[in-house]
Amino acid sequence: MTVMIYVPRDAAALALGAEKVAKAIAQEIVARGLDAEIVRNGSRGMFWLEPLVEVELAGKRIGYGPVKAKDVSGLFDAGIANGGDHPLCLGEVEDLPFLKEQTRLTFARCGVIDPLSLSDYEAHGGLAGLRRAVAMAPAEIVKEVTDSGLRGRGGAGFPTGIKWKTVLDASGERKYIVCNADEGDSGTFADRMIMEGDPFVLIEGMAISGLATGATKGFVYTRSEYPHAIAAMSEAVGIARQAGILGPSVLGSGRAFDIEVRTGAGAYVCGEETALLNSLEGKRGIVRAKPPLPAHKGLFDCPTVINNVISLASVPVIMEKGAAFYRDFGMGRSRGTIPLQIAGNVRYGGLYETAFGLSLGEIVDRIGGGTRTGRPVKAVQVGGPLGAYFPRALFDTPFDYESFAAKDGLIGHAGIVVFDDTADMLKQARFAMEFCAVESCGKCTPCRIGSTRGVETVDKIARGIEPEENRILLGDLCNTMKFGSLCALGGFTPYPVMSAMTHFPEDFVPAPVVEAAE
């Protein structure tokens, strides 16, 4: 019987040497005359164990990791093909605490299947949601998604069903589905993991969205820094089109929907939906004024749904298992699961999908294992470079939209970046302003000019130039940016700046000047 050996081709695993490991395993299989086959899967999201090699035996997957190319010969000497014992052996992968304690709905297949095998995808529940959707009226699909409580996972948290209903009810010669895969937040990688590890779930979610709203064309807009994701998505779209999942008659329904993958140049502001639309149209990626909303006049002035990768990839499980099933997870108005992306100075960095409601402290200390350096955690930034810095005093905050907003924070794309006690929060505040200045599209004055003045003001505080006056000035500047900017880039930059100044005031006091002895 052929032994299946899984080696990830996810970008994170490749960065850690997975390609060399796969080649070394292939050489050992040939040299030893073994009946074995290598499957290039996605990552499970346990990055401290990558490259994670898995061997399938009697329906179970035995893991070994992190594996280097030089370890491969010894692994085969120890009988890896039969699940043999070795210092790198982790046992059954599904029983590892980091994975076992998750609620994997959107990421159920990530790391499990060959990402480009449609038969693997269907064998693990794929297309069940789309098959149900093709038998339903558009309004029924929209109601199912609305009743599930799904909200935008890209950061804004807007109810997905309401956005879809707006487009369904809008009149227009053509309607579009745009998948915002321009994942630019620091410490985020969930979108990339889906595109590289389970691209068909995104295709299925977009097709369901098209059926629900009357849209016949979809675009996946991603960034040039994601070459592996672009390649995987492009190939998956071709496979789906050939299988009749996409094209003039989705699964023989007589209703058309097709997808194109488009690549942007990597501008952070193109993660904002209207700047993204401009870029898709071949224009400069600058923010549009609202109204009109994209749901009324979006891509090429047509009604357009713009959803994040995770929002769309969560739709198939909702359609397969029903709104009530999905809504049963979470807390308050935050329903379903959220893929936490744990990064920075942390022991166990990776992706952890769970229901909303865990406290920030549980996520950082229990799941993330504290800092990699072993030093105390000083701050955690949630929500990318525009997210607030939370001190340990706020670690009891539940991970949901409203709880974070109540503490002047935001969940964003659920990126969680950990800092130990060596971090200088004044420098972090300066970085936020500098980041905004570099990435601003330039359309509005508060963002374009305010961020530049912000950098100058933080530098004055650092140099001890009228520190109290400049701290007040920095607060006023943040207030102007928050309420005067055209989009979230300028509007949210005050979150990291003000949280750093509020929670870590000691870092905003200039060091005393020590005069040299005569």
CORBELMO-V113285 format. One record per residue. N is the residue number from 1. SS is DSSP state (hx for helix, st for strand, lp for the rest). OMEGA is omega in whole degrees, -180 to 180 (999 if undefined). Layout:
BEGIN
N&SS&OMEGA, N&SS&OMEGA
END
This chain:
BEGIN
1&lp&-178, 2&lp&177, 3&st&179, 4&st&179, 5&st&-175, 6&st&176, 7&st&-175, 8&lp&170, 9&lp&172, 10&lp&-176, 11&hx&180, 12&hx&179, 13&hx&179, 14&hx&179, 15&hx&-178, 16&lp&173, 17&lp&-176, 18&hx&-178, 19&hx&178, 20&hx&179, 21&hx&-180, 22&hx&179, 23&hx&179, 24&hx&178, 25&hx&179, 26&hx&179, 27&hx&180, 28&hx&179, 29&hx&180, 30&hx&-176, 31&hx&-176, 32&lp&178, 33&lp&-177, 34&lp&174, 35&lp&-176, 36&st&-179, 37&st&179, 38&st&174, 39&st&179, 40&lp&-178, 41&st&172, 42&lp&178, 43&lp&173, 44&lp&179, 45&lp&176, 46&st&-167, 47&hx&179, 48&hx&179, 49&hx&-179, 50&lp&-5, 51&lp&179, 52&lp&179, 53&st&-180, 54&st&177, 55&st&-178, 56&st&-180, 57&st&178, 58&lp&177, 59&lp&178, 60&st&-179, 61&st&177, 62&st&-175, 63&st&175, 64&st&179, 65&lp&-6, 66&lp&-174, 67&lp&172, 68&lp&-178, 69&hx&-178, 70&hx&-180, 71&hx&-167, 72&hx&-179, 73&hx&179, 74&hx&178, 75&hx&179, 76&hx&175, 77&hx&-179, 78&lp&177, 79&lp&-180, 80&hx&-179, 81&hx&177, 82&hx&-179, 83&lp&-176, 84&lp&-179, 85&lp&-178, 86&lp&178, 87&lp&180, 88&lp&-178, 89&st&-177, 90&st&-175, 91&st&-179, 92&st&-173, 93&hx&-178, 94&hx&-179, 95&hx&177, 96&lp&-173, 97&hx&-178, 98&hx&-178, 99&hx&-174, 100&hx&-175, 101&lp&-180, 102&lp&170, 103&lp&-175, 104&lp&175, 105&lp&179, 106&lp&-176, 107&lp&-176, 108&lp&-177, 109&lp&-176, 110&lp&-178, 111&lp&-177, 112&lp&-173, 113&lp&167, 114&st&-173, 115&lp&-176, 116&lp&175, 117&lp&180, 118&hx&178, 119&hx&174, 120&hx&-178, 121&hx&-180, 122&hx&-180, 123&hx&179, 124&lp&173, 125&lp&-179, 126&lp&179, 127&lp&178, 128&hx&179, 129&hx&180, 130&hx&179, 131&hx&177, 132&hx&-176, 133&hx&-177, 134&lp&179, 135&lp&-176, 136&lp&173, 137&lp&180, 138&hx&-178, 139&hx&179, 140&hx&178, 141&hx&180, 142&hx&180, 143&hx&179, 144&hx&-180, 145&hx&178, 146&hx&-178, 147&hx&-180, 148&hx&-177, 149&lp&-180, 150&lp&176, 151&st&-177, 152&lp&-179, 153&lp&-180, 154&lp&178, 155&lp&-175, 156&lp&179, 157&lp&-179, 158&lp&-179, 159&st&-176, 160&hx&-178, 161&hx&179, 162&hx&178, 163&hx&-180, 164&hx&-179, 165&hx&179, 166&hx&179, 167&hx&177, 168&hx&-177, 169&hx&-178, 170&lp&177, 171&lp&179, 172&lp&-180, 173&lp&177, 174&lp&174, 175&lp&-175, 176&st&168, 177&st&177, 178&st&176, 179&st&179, 180&st&179, 181&st&-180, 182&lp&-173, 183&lp&-174, 184&lp&-178, 185&lp&175, 186&lp&177, 187&lp&179, 188&lp&-178, 189&lp&-178, 190&hx&180, 191&hx&180, 192&hx&-179, 193&hx&178, 194&hx&-177, 195&hx&-180, 196&hx&-173, 197&hx&180, 198&lp&-174, 199&hx&-177, 200&hx&179, 201&hx&176, 202&hx&177, 203&hx&179, 204&hx&179, 205&hx&179, 206&hx&178, 207&hx&177, 208&hx&178, 209&hx&178, 210&hx&178, 211&hx&-176, 212&hx&-172, 213&hx&-176, 214&lp&177, 215&lp&-179, 216&lp&-178, 217&st&178, 218&st&176, 219&st&170, 220&st&-178, 221&st&180, 222&st&-173, 223&st&-176, 224&lp&179, 225&lp&-177, 226&lp&-175, 227&hx&-178, 228&hx&178, 229&hx&179, 230&hx&-179, 231&hx&-179, 232&hx&-179, 233&hx&-179, 234&hx&179, 235&hx&-180, 236&hx&178, 237&hx&178, 238&hx&179, 239&hx&-179, 240&hx&180, 241&hx&-180, 242&hx&-178, 243&lp&179, 244&lp&175, 245&lp&174, 246&lp&177, 247&st&-174, 248&lp&-179, 249&lp&-176, 250&hx&-178, 251&hx&177, 252&hx&-176, 253&lp&-174, 254&lp&179, 255&lp&-172, 256&lp&169, 257&st&178, 258&st&-174, 259&st&169, 260&st&174, 261&st&179, 262&st&-177, 263&st&175, 264&st&-175, 265&lp&175, 266&lp&177, 267&lp&-178, 268&hx&-176, 269&hx&179, 270&hx&168, 271&hx&174, 272&lp&-166, 273&hx&-177, 274&hx&174, 275&hx&177, 276&hx&179, 277&hx&177, 278&hx&179, 279&hx&178, 280&hx&-179, 281&lp&180, 282&lp&180, 283&lp&175, 284&lp&-177, 285&lp&176, 286&lp&-174, 287&lp&174, 288&lp&174, 289&lp&176, 290&lp&-3, 291&lp&4, 292&lp&176, 293&lp&178, 294&lp&179, 295&lp&177, 296&lp&179, 297&lp&-177, 298&lp&-178, 299&hx&-177, 300&hx&178, 301&hx&179, 302&lp&177, 303&lp&-172, 304&st&168, 305&st&172, 306&st&179, 307&st&175, 308&st&179, 309&hx&-175, 310&hx&176, 311&hx&-178, 312&hx&-179, 313&hx&178, 314&lp&-176, 315&hx&-178, 316&hx&-180, 317&hx&176, 318&hx&-179, 319&hx&179, 320&hx&-172, 321&hx&177, 322&lp&-177, 323&hx&-176, 324&hx&179, 325&hx&-177, 326&hx&-177, 327&hx&-178, 328&lp&178, 329&lp&174, 330&st&-178, 331&st&177, 332&lp&178, 333&lp&179, 334&st&-174, 335&st&178, 336&lp&-178, 337&st&179, 338&st&177, 339&st&178, 340&st&178, 341&st&-172, 342&st&-173, 343&st&179, 344&st&-179, 345&lp&-174, 346&lp&-176, 347&lp&-177, 348&lp&-180, 349&lp&178, 350&st&-180, 351&st&-177, 352&st&-180, 353&st&-178, 354&st&175, 355&st&174, 356&lp&172, 357&lp&175, 358&lp&177, 359&st&179, 360&hx&179, 361&hx&177, 362&hx&-178, 363&hx&-175, 364&hx&-173, 365&hx&-175, 366&hx&-177, 367&hx&-179, 368&lp&177, 369&lp&-179, 370&lp&-175, 371&lp&177, 372&lp&-180, 373&lp&-177, 374&lp&178, 375&lp&-180, 376&lp&174, 377&st&179, 378&st&-176, 379&st&175, 380&st&177, 381&st&-180, 382&st&175, 383&lp&176, 384&hx&-175, 385&hx&178, 386&hx&-179, 387&lp&-179, 388&lp&173, 389&st&180, 390&st&175, 391&lp&180, 392&hx&179, 393&hx&180, 394&hx&-176, 395&lp&176, 396&lp&-179, 397&lp&177, 398&st&-179, 399&lp&172, 400&lp&-171, 401&hx&-174, 402&hx&-179, 403&hx&179, 404&hx&179, 405&hx&-180, 406&hx&179, 407&lp&-180, 408&lp&176, 409&lp&177, 410&lp&180, 411&lp&-178, 412&lp&-179, 413&lp&177, 414&lp&171, 415&st&-177, 416&st&-177, 417&st&-173, 418&st&178, 419&st&175, 420&st&-171, 421&lp&175, 422&lp&-178, 423&lp&177, 424&lp&-173, 425&hx&173, 426&hx&178, 427&hx&178, 428&hx&177, 429&hx&178, 430&hx&180, 431&hx&-180, 432&hx&180, 433&hx&180, 434&hx&178, 435&hx&179, 436&hx&-180, 437&hx&-179, 438&hx&-172, 439&hx&-179, 440&lp&177, 441&lp&176, 442&lp&-174, 443&lp&-177, 444&lp&-175, 445&hx&-178, 446&hx&180, 447&hx&-175, 448&hx&-177, 449&hx&-177, 450&hx&-179, 451&hx&178, 452&hx&176, 453&hx&179, 454&hx&178, 455&hx&-179, 456&hx&-178, 457&hx&178, 458&hx&179, 459&hx&178, 460&hx&177, 461&hx&-179, 462&hx&-179, 463&lp&178, 464&lp&179, 465&lp&-179, 466&lp&-172, 467&hx&-177, 468&hx&178, 469&hx&-178, 470&hx&174, 471&hx&177, 472&hx&179, 473&hx&180, 474&hx&177, 475&hx&178, 476&hx&180, 477&hx&178, 478&hx&180, 479&hx&178, 480&hx&-180, 481&hx&-177, 482&hx&-174, 483&hx&-176, 484&hx&-177, 485&lp&-176, 486&lp&-180, 487&lp&-173, 488&hx&180, 489&hx&176, 490&hx&-177, 491&hx&-178, 492&hx&177, 493&hx&177, 494&hx&-178, 495&hx&178, 496&hx&-178, 497&hx&-177, 498&hx&179, 499&hx&177, 500&hx&-178, 501&hx&-177, 502&hx&-173, 503&hx&-177, 504&lp&-175, 505&hx&-179, 506&hx&-180, 507&hx&-180, 508&hx&174, 509&lp&-177, 510&lp&179, 511&lp&180, 512&lp&179, 513&lp&-180, 514&lp&-179, 515&lp&180, 516&lp&179, 517&lp&180, 518&lp&999
END
